[in-house]
């Protein structure tokens, strides 16, 4: 069993400051580039999975209009239906990952205040390239259920003053086929001797290995098992939300799985570049993991620290408190929005708004691309408003309060035949 030499296992979790701060100019460009990529990948996923919810994610409006907002972290679109799938949709996956990170850090901060100890480990299983994603996903989920059943498990928990854990499911694909694994962060009560926690880790691996072998998948390799202390709440959040969407689609580098493997988002990107095998693999993965829970807490774990229940994936994907506080630059009617969306102009519009967050920017952008609203003119902003005087329907203008001036749901001109009805 391997340990990180620089860790301090005798210390409880320590506090680190929040990482939420306005990005630099370079940071804004990176965020915009990765946002463009996420939108593009979502379109690719929609083509591969036309019958899944991702096919209409970010297209349908909730109320017949959408808000274009701008704040410290850039421009965004509000008022859209989202699919909430962490497995199918790169856009929703990033939103859920960031929400999940905040939830985990909230829990770990509470645990730190209680002077509890956190340890992490990853449970894997032998696999080969002839096993399907569905077989392996079902097997690892069943094995985890068996791990937590019976008197031996109760004795293990009691012997180490086990409080609870958070579990996250991940999968990659490589030379030996699909590689599912479970990341864990487990918490132990204050004052528990580190030796007992380390012994728990040994028993945990041995029990897991026996279960996997009994299911006919062979022996797990003890050389890859690591049971390591986590030093702070941020580290715990990073550990559990460090794969897939988080590192690949929120940061500027791609995660490459060990042994030359690929994450699902890399498969999707390769599929969009013409790799038919990658497209088939992404479809297989998407159907196998549909409905699976990516991140879960042991029963009553959050309640131990007096925390509310975590949001589900759909709620997490549609809940962005930072974006919702940003002022509205303009409100686009349904058909104007569809004209932009069907012509794949939304990322370019958001970049334009970030360069100059004003109504005139949106008005000029629509004109430049031949999208001419054909309804009533929008109401002018209140004195001191952030936007200029409108000259087209289909776009309504925000006043100084950040609230859009409303007009009837008018229609946008230049609409592609690919537009989908709400």
Rosetta blueprint (number, residue, H / E / L):
1 X L
2 X E
3 X L
4 X L
5 X L
6 X L
7 X L
8 X L
9 X L
10 X L
11 X L
12 X L
13 X L
14 X E
15 X L
16 X L
17 X L
18 X L
19 X L
20 X L
21 X L
22 X L
23 X L
24 X L
25 X H
26 X H
27 X H
28 X H
29 X H
30 X H
31 X H
32 X H
33 X H
34 X H
35 X H
36 X H
37 X H
38 X H
39 X H
40 X H
41 X H
42 X H
43 X H
44 X H
45 X H
46 X H
47 X H
48 X H
49 X L
50 X L
51 X L
52 X L
53 X H
54 X H
55 X H
56 X H
57 X L
58 X L
59 X L
60 X L
61 X E
62 X L
63 X L
64 X L
65 X E
66 X E
67 X E
68 X E
69 X E
70 X E
71 X E
72 X L
73 X L
74 X E
75 X E
76 X E
77 X E
78 X E
79 X L
80 X E
81 X L
82 X L
83 X L
84 X L
85 X L
86 X L
87 X L
88 X L
89 X L
90 X H
91 X H
92 X H
93 X H
94 X H
95 X H
96 X H
97 X H
98 X H
99 X H
100 X H
101 X H
102 X H
103 X H
104 X H
105 X H
106 X H
107 X H
108 X H
109 X H
110 X H
111 X H
112 X H
113 X H
114 X L
115 X L
116 X L
117 X E
118 X E
119 X E
120 X E
121 X E
122 X E
123 X E
124 X L
125 X L
126 X L
127 X L
128 X L
129 X L
130 X L
131 X L
132 X L
133 X H
134 X H
135 X H
136 X H
137 X H
138 X H
139 X H
140 X H
141 X H
142 X H
143 X H
144 X H
145 X H
146 X H
147 X H
148 X L
149 X L
150 X L
151 X H
152 X H
153 X H
154 X H
155 X H
156 X H
157 X H
158 X H
159 X H
160 X L
161 X L
162 X E
163 X E
164 X E
165 X E
166 X E
167 X E
168 X E
169 X E
170 X E
171 X E
172 X E
173 X E
174 X E
175 X L
176 X L
177 X E
178 X E
179 X E
180 X E
181 X E
182 X E
183 X E
184 X E
185 X E
186 X E
187 X E
188 X E
189 X L
190 X L
191 X L
192 X L
193 X L
194 X H
195 X H
196 X H
197 X H
198 X H
199 X H
200 X H
201 X H
202 X H
203 X H
204 X H
205 X H
206 X H
207 X H
208 X H
209 X H
210 X H
211 X H
212 X H
213 X H
214 X H
215 X L
216 X L
217 X L
218 X L
219 X L
220 X L
221 X L
222 X H
223 X H
224 X H
225 X L
226 X E
227 X L
228 X E
229 X E
230 X E
231 X L
232 X E
233 X H
234 X H
235 X H
236 X H
237 X H
238 X H
239 X H
240 X H
241 X L
242 X L
243 X L
244 X H
245 X H
246 X H
247 X H
248 X H
249 X H
250 X H
251 X L
252 X L
253 X L
254 X L
255 X L
256 X L
257 X E
258 X H
259 X H
260 X H
261 X E
262 X E
263 X E
264 X H
265 X H
266 X H
267 X H
268 X H
269 X H
270 X H
271 X H
272 X H
273 X L
274 X L
275 X L
276 X H
277 X H
278 X H
279 X H
280 X H
281 X H
282 X H
283 X H
284 X H
285 X H
286 X H
287 X H
288 X H
289 X H
290 X L
291 X L
292 X L
293 X L
294 X L
295 X E
296 X E
297 X E
298 X L
299 X L
300 X L
301 X H
302 X H
303 X H
304 X H
305 X L
306 X L
307 X L
308 X L
309 X L
310 X L
311 X L
312 X L
313 X H
314 X H
315 X H
316 X H
317 X H
318 X H
319 X L
320 X L
321 X H
322 X H
323 X H
324 X H
325 X H
326 X L
327 X E
328 X E
329 X E
330 X E
331 X E
332 X E
333 X E
334 X H
335 X H
336 X H
337 X H
338 X H
339 X H
340 X H
341 X H
342 X H
343 X L
344 X L
345 X L
346 X H
347 X H
348 X H
349 X H
350 X H
351 X H
352 X H
353 X H
354 X H
355 X H
356 X L
357 X L
358 X L
359 X H
360 X H
361 X H
362 X H
363 X H
364 X H
365 X H
366 X H
367 X H
368 X H
369 X L
370 X L
371 X L
372 X L
373 X E
374 X L
375 X L
376 X L
377 X L
378 X L
379 X L
380 X L
381 X L
382 X L
383 X L
384 X L
385 X L
386 X L
387 X L
388 X L
389 X L
390 X L
391 X L
392 X L
393 X L
394 X L
395 X E
396 X E
397 X E
398 X E
399 X L
400 X L
401 X L
402 X L
403 X L
404 X E
405 X L
406 X L
407 X L
408 X L
409 X L
410 X L
411 X L
412 X E
413 X L
414 X L
415 X L
416 X L
417 X L
418 X L
419 X L
420 X L
421 X L
422 X L
